[in-house]
């Protein structure tokens, strides 16, 4: 938590406090597509990806509507952000960031 130095302490929510959550990023190869449900029927629901360590997981958030309509093909390297890892070593709260550049 960051607190503005010249601000007095106030209980509850305040505009003088800022919570910072550290983000990590990683890269993975697209190994499959998961079909969308609900408003995403007929579009991408999630990417099935594999990390360089061989771990597979679904990456389902962070996509624009255009990216959902035309997802990256299998074999593409993508970059994602996450907040730590689970007990099984998978990224926690992973979110698509971009297709990795050359």
DAZI-V467517 format. One record per helix or strand. SS is the DSSP state (H for helix, E for strand). FROM is the first residue (numbers start at 1). TO is the last residue. If there is no record, write none. Layout:
BEGIN
ss->SS from->FROM to->TO
ss->SS from->FROM to->TO
END
This chain:
BEGIN
ss->E from->2 to->3
ss->E from->17 to->18
ss->E from->24 to->35
ss->H from->38 to->40
ss->E from->44 to->51
ss->E from->56 to->59
ss->H from->65 to->69
ss->E from->77 to->82
ss->E from->85 to->85
ss->E from->91 to->91
ss->E from->95 to->99
END
